[in-house]
Amino acid sequence: MYKPIERGKVDKLSYEVYETRKEMGHHAGRKAAEIMKEALQQKDEIRVIFACAPSQNEMLESLLQDEEIDWSKVVGFHMDEYIGLPEDSDQWFKVYLENHLLSKKKLKAFHFIDGTANPDKVMEQYTKLINEKPIDLVCLGVGENGHIAFNDPPVADFEDPYTIKKVALDEFSRQQQVNDGCFPRLEDVPTHALTLTIPALMRADAMVCTVPGTTKAKAIQKMLHDEISVACPATILRTHDRAHLFLDKEAFGK
């Protein structure tokens, strides 16, 4: 079902390209499910970090269709959160995960990044939670400027000493939130966020990266063909032993 129109490998990163966004999401979700089930055969609890963006919709839909995953043994995390939105805002990444995951499956636990609390205390608490045990899987996307999580080029650090940090959001990254339909205007997008750092994400045993759409095509070409550097933070996935990239033809750009 749904054969890729192109597949390949750049350094350690494998990639598959599909004709449609639905096909891309179907296979990304199947890969994530495969990794989770494999880990669940070896341990009583697995830990998964989820991205919160429209790019993940089809992947999550496919993942949730797999009835063999025992979600009662899954501990979830998310990788970034805004600072300073109104408490009742629908734009919190927490709300995305509640709508697309937690309303559909009951996990053993889900640890949210609290964008309303004191950032220093949140970073201290979340660092402990993330580092208690290894992360089995990260499900992520790539930003229009090549970011992963909210590690935009100006703040990305491949040797970051922190697990989670407060960052000023690049205007390019903030504009993407408008482009994705998450905010009506640039001035409505928060200027700061909390994000897991690149080393924290890269320590995961496996990574499934799902990237649809023409707005991501330039970033994907850089990710696959430029030198590995913070100028395009997503290039770092080419150094991971178990990173899998899923694209639709628009994101692939050819």
C-alpha positions in Angstrom: 0.0 0.0 0.0 1.4 3.4 -1.0 4.8 2.9 -2.5 7.3 5.7 -2.2 8.0 7.7 -5.4 11.6 8.1 -4.1 13.7 6.8 -1.2 17.3 7.2 -0.3 19.8 7.8 2.5 22.0 10.8 3.2 24.7 10.0 5.7 22.8 8.0 8.3 19.4 9.5 7.6 17.0 7.5 5.6 14.2 9.2 3.7 11.0 8.3 1.8 9.0 10.5 -0.5 5.3 9.9 -1.2 2.9 11.3 -3.8 0.4 12.7 -1.2 0.4 14.1 2.3 -1.9 11.3 3.3 0.4 8.6 2.0 3.4 10.3 3.8 1.5 10.4 7.1 0.3 6.8 6.7 3.9 5.4 6.4 5.3 7.8 9.1 2.7 6.6 11.5 3.4 3.0 10.7 7.1 3.5 11.3 6.5 5.2 14.6 4.2 2.3 15.6 6.8 -0.3 14.6 9.4 1.4 16.7 7.0 1.7 19.7 5.9 -2.0 19.5 9.5 -3.1 19.2 10.5 -1.2 22.3 7.4 -2.5 24.2 8.6 -6.0 23.6 11.7 -5.2 25.6 10.4 -3.1 28.4 7.4 -2.4 30.6 7.4 1.4 29.8 8.4 3.4 26.8 8.9 7.2 26.6 7.9 9.2 23.5 8.3 12.9 22.7 5.7 14.4 20.4 5.8 17.5 18.2 2.7 19.7 18.1 2.0 21.0 14.7 -0.3 20.5 11.7 2.5 18.6 10.0 1.9 15.8 12.4 -1.8 15.3 11.8 -1.6 12.5 9.3 1.2 10.7 11.1 -0.7 10.7 14.4 -3.9 9.6 12.8 -2.0 6.6 11.3 -0.2 5.8 14.5 -3.4 5.8 16.5 -5.0 3.2 14.2 -2.5 0.6 15.3 -4.4 -1.5 17.8 -1.4 -3.5 18.9 0.2 -0.6 20.8 -0.4 -0.8 24.6 -0.8 2.9 25.3 -1.1 2.2 29.1 2.7 1.6 29.0 3.5 4.8 27.1 4.8 7.9 28.9 4.5 11.0 26.7 6.3 14.4 26.5 6.1 17.3 24.2 9.1 19.2 22.9 8.2 22.9 23.1 5.6 25.3 24.4 4.9 29.0 24.2 5.4 31.4 27.1 2.9 34.0 27.8 -0.3 33.0 26.1 -3.6 33.5 27.9 -4.3 30.5 30.1 -7.5 29.7 28.1 -5.9 30.1 24.7 -6.5 27.4 22.1 -3.0 28.0 20.7 -1.1 26.2 23.4 0.7 23.1 22.1 -0.8 21.3 25.0 -4.2 21.8 23.4 -3.0 20.3 20.2 -1.9 17.1 21.9 -5.1 16.9 23.9 -7.1 17.1 20.7 -5.0 14.8 18.5 -3.7 12.3 21.0 -4.9 12.3 24.6 -8.6 12.5 23.8 -8.2 9.3 21.8 -5.8 7.2 23.9 -5.2 6.9 27.6 -1.4 7.0 28.3 0.3 5.9 31.4 1.3 9.5 31.9 1.9 12.7 29.9 4.2 15.4 31.1 3.4 18.8 29.7 5.7 21.8 29.6 3.8 24.5 31.5 4.1 27.8 29.6 2.2 29.7 32.4 4.6 28.9 35.2 7.9 30.2 36.2 10.3 29.2 33.3 13.2 28.5 35.6 11.2 26.1 37.7 9.6 24.4 34.7 13.1 23.9 33.1 14.4 22.3 36.4 11.4 20.0 36.7 11.3 19.0 33.0 15.0 18.3 32.9 14.6 15.8 35.7 11.6 14.2 34.0 13.3 13.8 30.6 16.5 12.5 32.1 15.0 9.9 34.5 15.1 7.2 31.8 16.1 7.0 28.1 13.7 8.3 25.4 12.6 5.6 23.0 11.2 7.7 20.2 10.9 11.4 19.1 8.2 12.2 16.6 9.1 15.6 15.1 8.8 17.9 12.1 11.1 20.5 10.5 10.4 24.2 10.4 10.5 26.4 7.4 13.9 27.8 8.6 15.2 24.3 9.3 14.4 24.3 13.0 13.7 21.2 15.1 11.5 21.9 18.1 12.1 25.7 18.7 15.8 25.4 18.1 15.9 28.2 15.4 19.2 28.9 13.7 20.0 31.9 15.9 19.7 29.8 19.1 20.4 26.2 17.9 23.4 24.5 19.6 24.5 21.0 18.7 26.5 20.9 22.0 23.9 22.6 24.1 24.6 21.9 27.8 20.9 22.2 28.7 18.0 19.7 28.3 15.4 22.4 28.0 15.8 26.2 27.6 14.0 29.5 27.2 14.4 30.9 23.7 13.5 34.0 21.7 11.6 32.9 18.6 13.0 33.8 15.2 10.6 36.0 13.2 10.8 33.4 10.4 9.7 30.8 12.9 6.9 33.0 14.2 5.6 33.7 10.7 5.4 29.9 10.1 2.8 29.7 12.9 0.7 32.2 10.9 1.4 30.2 7.6 0.2 27.1 9.4 -3.0 28.7 10.4 -2.2 28.6 14.1 -2.4 32.4 14.6 -4.2 35.1 12.5 -1.4 37.6 12.6 2.4 37.7 13.3 1.8 40.1 16.2 -0.4 37.4 17.8 2.4 34.9 18.0 4.4 34.8 21.2 8.0 36.0 21.1 9.4 33.4 23.5 9.1 29.7 24.2 10.5 26.8 26.1 12.1 24.1 24.0 13.9 20.8 24.4 17.4 21.3 23.1 19.0 19.5 20.2 21.1 17.1 22.3 18.0 16.2 24.4 16.2 15.2 21.2 19.2 13.5 19.6 19.6 11.2 22.6 16.4 9.4 21.7 16.8 5.8 20.5 14.8 6.5 17.3 13.4 9.5 15.4 10.5 9.8 13.0 10.5 13.1 11.2 7.4 14.0 9.1 7.4 17.0 6.8 4.7 17.9 4.3 4.1 20.9 2.1 5.8 23.3 -0.3 6.7 25.8 2.4 9.2 23.3 3.8 10.9 22.4 0.4 13.8 24.8 0.9 14.5 23.6 4.4 14.4 20.0 3.3 16.8 20.6 0.4 19.2 22.2 2.9 18.6 19.4 5.4 19.6 16.8 2.9 22.3 18.5 0.9 24.0 21.3 3.0 26.8 20.8 5.4 25.7 19.7 8.9 25.5 23.0 10.8 23.2 25.1 13.0 22.5 27.2 9.9 19.9 24.4 9.2 19.5 22.7 12.6 17.7 19.7 11.0 20.9 18.6 9.3 21.9 17.1 12.6 19.5 14.2 12.0 21.9 12.9 9.4 24.2 11.9 12.3 21.5 9.8 14.1 21.7 6.0 13.8 17.9 5.5 13.6 16.4 8.6 12.1 13.7 8.3 9.5 12.4 11.2 7.3 9.0 11.0 5.6 8.1 13.6 3.0 5.4 14.3 0.5 6.5 15.4 -3.0 5.8 19.1 -2.3 8.2 19.1 0.6 10.8 17.1 -1.3 10.7 19.9 -3.9 11.3 17.9 -7.1 
